[in-house]
């Protein structure tokens, strides 16, 4: 994220910041959970995208009226996102603040998949080990029963 301009000066830089805010916010574990439990997922995602677009443009010094025009939303909606009065606005702002502090943004989808695959492999090995031990115990019991 070091290439992402936190104070964009042109359209290209605004797009980079906007995309970084969208991805950095969208793949946070808490956000993924919120999306999963949201009744209207499309509206929730749309709000996140509009909030990210609003913040990126606001950081470039674009006035609220122009942001509203570019994003096809009302000025009130844009102001609500920028002031953090919406959940999406708050979350996107948190992501931006993490970027300002130089914190790494986690993309949890890939890491979660890898973590789950690794845990699955470990569990498979453990099951195999326990199955082998159980077999040995059965054999020992059979030998003891035969001796009796």
C-alpha positions, 0 to 999 in steps of 0.5 A: 500500500506504499504506492497509494497516495493518501492525499491524491492530486489527480484522477488516477491517484483518486482511483488508487486511493478509492480502490485501496479503501474499498479492498482494505475495508471489504476484506477486513474480518469484521466487515466480512462478518457484517456483510454475511449477516446483512439482510440487504447485502447489495445496499451494504456493499454499495454504501461501502463503495460510495463511502470509499469514493467519497473519502478518496475524492474529499482527500483530493479536495473535491467539494461535496457537491462535485463528489455527489455529482460524480457518484450519483448520490445526494450531497446529504448522503455524501456528507453523512458518509464523510462525517462518519454518521453512516456505518460504511463511512465510519468503517472506511474512515477507520481503514483510511486512518490505518493507512495513514498510520502505515498499518498493513491492511489484511486481506483475510480471504486468502489468509483465511483459506490458507489457514483453514487448509493448514488446519484441515491437513493437521486434523487429518494427520491427527485423525490418522495418528489416532486411528493407528493408535486405536488399531494397536489398542484393539490388537492388544485387547484381542491378544489379551482376550485370546490369552484368557 
